[in-house]
Amino acid sequence: MSRVWTRSDPLEAEPETKLRVYSGSMLPLRIEDYDFFYSRFQIPTWALATGGMIQRSPLGHYLLSIYGPNGLKRGVVARIPWKGAPLWNGIPPGPKADTFRSAWGPVQSHYRGSHEVGPLVLVEDQLSAIKLEAHGYDSVALLGTPADVVGTYGGSDRVAEIATRARTHDEVIVALDADATTEAFLFVRKWGSAFRQIRVAILSKDLKDTPPEQFEEVLGA
């Protein structure tokens, strides 16, 4: 995901952020898809199958569900296949990802791991969040980088939702992709007082590409 945060208040939303429900077919993953996600990203089959986290579209996209903090679906992200995936057929024209919304709420996706206590990890993309969840970490996929945190709109609705979720966690760890470290520090500088404890994890590569046995080391948790 590479888009910037956008306002999600229905009374003030820009046209492109209004509700746009995905109306196409949603097909189950195949065995070769599960094999790819495990071999490429070390995401186990059960983690992908739970709640239909990832499905296929007839047009050759992977459909990644967007979840609110209550576990209900808010929409879906239609993403072009990762290189080497079974649906990969070269890079098609158009955007890498297209977001469809079926319910109001901040355009970010929540995941719950098995840790009863510990950190809440903020990441950019859903695959990183799904991988964290599979290995016990609670997380939120921001579906992009908060690059406008010093602008007029810095995502107050998103922050409020994350802060409510974070009340039951020891700390919030901002673990954006390696090329977004500056944005991570700007986010903490602007919104840090909304959280009891928050810090930045400086990554050398995206969490979806990080071996799970290294999570504790790279996150410091």
DRENDO-1510 file (C-alpha; in Angstrom, 1 decimal, always signed):
<recs>
REC; n; res; u; v; w
REC; 1; MET; +0.0; +0.0; +0.0 .
REC; 2; SER; +1.3; +3.4; -0.8 .
REC; 3; ARG; -1.5; +5.9; -0.6 .
REC; 4; VAL; -1.6; +8.7; +2.0 .
REC; 5; TRP; -4.2; +8.8; +4.8 .
REC; 6; THR; -7.5; +10.6; +3.8 .
REC; 7; ARG; -10.3; +11.9; +5.8 .
REC; 8; SER; -13.1; +9.4; +6.5 .
REC; 9; ASP; -15.8; +11.6; +8.2 .
REC; 10; PRO; -18.9; +11.0; +6.0 .
REC; 11; LEU; -20.0; +14.7; +6.5 .
REC; 12; GLU; -16.7; +16.0; +5.2 .
REC; 13; ALA; -15.3; +13.3; +3.0 .
REC; 14; GLU; -13.9; +14.0; -0.4 .
REC; 15; PRO; -15.8; +12.1; -3.2 .
REC; 16; GLU; -13.1; +9.5; -3.5 .
REC; 17; THR; -13.4; +8.5; +0.1 .
REC; 18; LYS; -17.2; +8.0; +0.1 .
REC; 19; LEU; -18.7; +4.5; +0.5 .
REC; 20; ARG; -18.0; +2.4; -2.6 .
REC; 21; VAL; -19.0; -1.2; -2.0 .
REC; 22; TYR; -17.1; -4.0; -3.8 .
REC; 23; SER; -19.8; -5.7; -5.9 .
REC; 24; GLY; -17.7; -8.3; -7.7 .
REC; 25; SER; -17.3; -12.0; -6.9 .
REC; 26; MET; -15.1; -13.1; -4.0 .
REC; 27; LEU; -13.5; -16.5; -4.7 .
REC; 28; PRO; -11.6; -18.6; -2.1 .
REC; 29; LEU; -7.9; -19.0; -2.3 .
REC; 30; ARG; -6.5; -22.1; -3.9 .
REC; 31; ILE; -3.9; -24.5; -2.5 .
REC; 32; GLU; -1.2; -22.8; -4.7 .
REC; 33; ASP; -2.1; -19.4; -3.1 .
REC; 34; TYR; -1.7; -20.8; +0.4 .
REC; 35; ASP; +1.6; -22.4; -0.7 .
REC; 36; PHE; +2.8; -19.0; -2.1 .
REC; 37; PHE; +2.0; -17.0; +1.0 .
REC; 38; TYR; +3.7; -19.5; +3.3 .
REC; 39; SER; +6.8; -19.9; +1.2 .
REC; 40; ARG; +7.1; -16.2; +0.3 .
REC; 41; PHE; +6.0; -14.5; +3.5 .
REC; 42; GLN; +5.8; -17.4; +6.1 .
REC; 43; ILE; +2.1; -16.8; +6.7 .
REC; 44; PRO; +0.4; -20.1; +7.7 .
REC; 45; THR; -2.6; -21.3; +5.9 .
REC; 46; TRP; -4.9; -21.1; +8.9 .
REC; 47; ALA; -4.1; -17.4; +9.3 .
REC; 48; LEU; -5.2; -16.6; +5.8 .
REC; 49; ALA; -8.4; -18.8; +5.9 .
REC; 50; THR; -9.7; -17.2; +9.2 .
REC; 51; GLY; -12.6; -14.9; +8.4 .
REC; 52; GLY; -11.8; -14.8; +4.7 .
REC; 53; MET; -8.8; -12.5; +5.2 .
REC; 54; ILE; -7.6; -12.9; +1.6 .
REC; 55; GLN; -9.7; -14.0; -1.3 .
REC; 56; ARG; -9.5; -13.9; -5.1 .
REC; 57; SER; -11.3; -11.7; -7.6 .
REC; 58; PRO; -12.3; -12.9; -11.1 .
REC; 59; LEU; -10.2; -10.1; -12.5 .
REC; 60; GLY; -7.0; -11.5; -11.1 .
REC; 61; HIS; -6.6; -9.4; -7.9 .
REC; 62; TYR; -6.2; -10.5; -4.3 .
REC; 63; LEU; -8.9; -9.2; -2.1 .
REC; 64; LEU; -7.8; -8.3; +1.4 .
REC; 65; SER; -10.6; -7.6; +4.0 .
REC; 66; ILE; -10.6; -4.4; +6.1 .
REC; 67; TYR; -11.7; -5.0; +9.7 .
REC; 68; GLY; -12.9; -2.5; +12.3 .
REC; 69; PRO; -11.7; -2.9; +15.9 .
REC; 70; ASN; -14.9; -4.9; +16.6 .
REC; 71; GLY; -13.9; -7.5; +14.1 .
REC; 72; LEU; -16.6; -6.5; +11.6 .
REC; 73; LYS; -15.6; -6.0; +7.9 .
REC; 74; ARG; -15.5; -2.4; +6.7 .
REC; 75; GLY; -14.5; -3.1; +3.1 .
REC; 76; VAL; -11.9; -4.7; +1.0 .
REC; 77; VAL; -8.7; -3.8; -0.7 .
REC; 78; ALA; -8.2; -5.2; -4.3 .
REC; 79; ARG; -4.5; -5.6; -4.8 .
REC; 80; ILE; -2.5; -6.6; -7.9 .
REC; 81; PRO; -0.7; -9.9; -7.2 .
REC; 82; TRP; +2.7; -10.0; -5.7 .
REC; 83; LYS; +5.5; -11.1; -8.1 .
REC; 84; GLY; +5.6; -14.8; -8.2 .
REC; 85; ALA; +2.1; -15.3; -6.9 .
REC; 86; PRO; -0.2; -17.8; -8.7 .
REC; 87; LEU; -2.2; -14.8; -10.1 .
REC; 88; TRP; +0.9; -13.0; -11.2 .
REC; 89; ASN; +0.8; -12.2; -14.9 .
REC; 90; GLY; +3.1; -9.2; -15.2 .
REC; 91; ILE; +2.3; -5.8; -13.8 .
REC; 92; PRO; -1.1; -4.7; -15.1 .
REC; 93; PRO; -2.0; -1.0; -15.8 .
REC; 94; GLY; -3.7; +1.0; -13.1 .
REC; 95; PRO; -3.1; +1.4; -9.3 .
REC; 96; LYS; -1.4; -1.2; -7.2 .
REC; 97; ALA; -4.4; -1.3; -4.8 .
REC; 98; ASP; -7.9; +0.0; -4.9 .
REC; 99; THR; -9.9; +0.4; -1.7 .
REC; 100; PHE; -13.7; -0.4; -1.4 .
REC; 101; ARG; -15.6; +0.7; +1.7 .
REC; 102; SER; -18.9; -0.9; +2.9 .
REC; 103; ALA; -19.1; +0.9; +6.3 .
REC; 104; TRP; -18.1; +4.2; +7.7 .
REC; 105; GLY; -15.1; +4.4; +9.9 .
REC; 106; PRO; -11.4; +5.1; +9.5 .
REC; 107; VAL; -9.8; +3.3; +6.5 .
REC; 108; GLN; -7.5; +1.1; +8.6 .
REC; 109; SER; -7.7; -2.6; +9.5 .
REC; 110; HIS; -7.4; -4.2; +12.9 .
REC; 111; TYR; -6.0; -7.6; +13.8 .
REC; 112; ARG; -5.8; -9.5; +17.1 .
REC; 113; GLY; -3.1; -11.9; +18.0 .
REC; 114; SER; -2.9; -14.3; +20.9 .
REC; 115; HIS; -1.0; -12.1; +23.3 .
REC; 116; GLU; -3.2; -11.0; +26.1 .
REC; 117; VAL; -0.8; -8.2; +27.0 .
REC; 118; GLY; +2.0; -6.5; +25.1 .
REC; 119; PRO; +2.3; -4.0; +22.3 .
REC; 120; LEU; -0.1; -2.8; +19.6 .
REC; 121; VAL; +1.9; -2.6; +16.4 .
REC; 122; LEU; +1.1; -0.1; +13.7 .
REC; 123; VAL; +2.1; -1.2; +10.2 .
REC; 124; GLU; +1.5; +0.1; +6.7 .
REC; 125; ASP; +0.0; -3.0; +4.9 .
REC; 126; GLN; -2.4; -5.8; +5.6 .
REC; 127; LEU; +0.1; -8.6; +4.9 .
REC; 128; SER; +2.4; -7.4; +7.6 .
REC; 129; ALA; -0.5; -7.2; +10.0 .
REC; 130; ILE; -1.8; -10.6; +9.1 .
REC; 131; LYS; +1.7; -12.0; +9.7 .
REC; 132; LEU; +2.0; -10.3; +13.0 .
REC; 133; GLU; -1.4; -11.6; +14.1 .
REC; 134; ALA; -0.4; -15.2; +13.1 .
REC; 135; HIS; +2.5; -14.9; +15.4 .
REC; 136; GLY; +0.7; -13.5; +18.4 .
REC; 137; TYR; +0.9; -9.7; +18.0 .
REC; 138; ASP; -2.0; -7.3; +18.0 .
REC; 139; SER; -1.7; -4.8; +15.1 .
REC; 140; VAL; -3.4; -2.2; +12.9 .
REC; 141; ALA; -2.7; -1.9; +9.2 .
REC; 142; LEU; -2.8; +1.8; +8.3 .
REC; 143; LEU; -3.3; +1.0; +4.6 .
REC; 144; GLY; -0.7; +3.6; +3.7 .
REC; 145; THR; +1.7; +6.1; +5.3 .
REC; 146; PRO; +0.5; +9.1; +7.4 .
REC; 147; ALA; +2.7; +11.4; +5.3 .
REC; 148; ASP; +0.4; +14.4; +5.9 .
REC; 149; VAL; +0.8; +14.3; +9.7 .
REC; 150; VAL; +2.0; +17.9; +9.8 .
REC; 151; GLY; -0.7; +19.1; +7.4 .
REC; 152; THR; -4.3; +20.3; +8.0 .
REC; 153; TYR; -5.6; +16.8; +8.3 .
REC; 154; GLY; -3.4; +14.4; +10.2 .
REC; 155; GLY; -5.8; +11.6; +10.8 .
REC; 156; SER; -7.5; +12.5; +14.1 .
REC; 157; ASP; -10.3; +10.0; +13.5 .
REC; 158; ARG; -7.7; +7.3; +12.9 .
REC; 159; VAL; -5.7; +8.2; +16.0 .
REC; 160; ALA; -8.8; +8.3; +18.2 .
REC; 161; GLU; -9.7; +4.8; +17.1 .
REC; 162; ILE; -6.2; +3.5; +17.6 .
REC; 163; ALA; -5.9; +5.2; +21.0 .
REC; 164; THR; -9.1; +3.5; +22.2 .
REC; 165; ARG; -7.8; +0.2; +21.2 .
REC; 166; ALA; -4.4; +0.9; +22.7 .
REC; 167; ARG; -5.8; +1.3; +26.2 .
REC; 168; THR; -5.5; -2.4; +26.9 .
REC; 169; HIS; -1.9; -2.6; +25.6 .
REC; 170; ASP; +1.5; -1.9; +27.2 .
REC; 171; GLU; +2.6; +0.4; +24.4 .
REC; 172; VAL; +2.1; +1.3; +20.8 .
REC; 173; ILE; +5.0; +0.5; +18.4 .
REC; 174; VAL; +5.0; +2.4; +15.1 .
REC; 175; ALA; +6.7; -0.1; +12.7 .
REC; 176; LEU; +6.2; +1.5; +9.2 .
REC; 177; ASP; +8.2; +0.2; +6.2 .
REC; 178; ALA; +11.9; +1.0; +6.1 .
REC; 179; ASP; +11.4; +3.9; +3.6 .
REC; 180; ALA; +8.8; +5.6; +5.9 .
REC; 181; THR; +10.9; +6.0; +9.1 .
REC; 182; THR; +10.7; +9.8; +8.9 .
REC; 183; GLU; +6.9; +9.7; +8.7 .
REC; 184; ALA; +6.8; +7.4; +11.7 .
REC; 185; PHE; +8.7; +9.9; +13.8 .
REC; 186; LEU; +6.5; +12.8; +12.6 .
REC; 187; PHE; +3.5; +10.8; +13.6 .
REC; 188; VAL; +4.8; +10.2; +17.1 .
REC; 189; ARG; +5.8; +13.8; +17.4 .
REC; 190; LYS; +2.3; +15.0; +16.5 .
REC; 191; TRP; +0.1; +12.4; +18.2 .
REC; 192; GLY; +2.3; +10.8; +20.9 .
REC; 193; SER; +0.4; +12.5; +23.7 .
REC; 194; ALA; -2.7; +10.5; +22.7 .
REC; 195; PHE; -1.1; +7.3; +23.9 .
REC; 196; ARG; +0.2; +6.2; +27.3 .
REC; 197; GLN; +3.5; +5.0; +25.7 .
REC; 198; ILE; +4.5; +5.0; +22.0 .
REC; 199; ARG; +7.8; +4.6; +20.2 .
REC; 200; VAL; +9.2; +3.9; +16.7 .
REC; 201; ALA; +10.7; +0.6; +15.6 .
REC; 202; ILE; +13.4; +1.4; +12.9 .
REC; 203; LEU; +13.2; -1.4; +10.3 .
REC; 204; SER; +15.7; -2.5; +7.7 .
REC; 205; LYS; +12.9; -4.3; +5.8 .
REC; 206; ASP; +9.2; -4.6; +5.8 .
REC; 207; LEU; +7.7; -6.8; +8.5 .
REC; 208; LYS; +6.0; -9.0; +5.9 .
REC; 209; ASP; +9.5; -9.8; +4.6 .
REC; 210; THR; +11.0; -10.3; +8.1 .
REC; 211; PRO; +11.3; -13.9; +9.5 .
REC; 212; PRO; +8.9; -14.2; +12.4 .
REC; 213; GLU; +11.6; -15.4; +14.7 .
REC; 214; GLN; +13.1; -11.9; +14.4 .
REC; 215; PHE; +10.0; -10.0; +15.4 .
REC; 216; GLU; +10.9; -9.8; +19.1 .
REC; 217; GLU; +14.3; -8.4; +18.2 .
REC; 218; VAL; +13.3; -5.9; +15.5 .
REC; 219; LEU; +10.3; -4.7; +17.5 .
REC; 220; GLY; +12.0; -4.8; +20.9 .
REC; 221; ALA; +8.9; -6.5; +22.3 .
</recs>
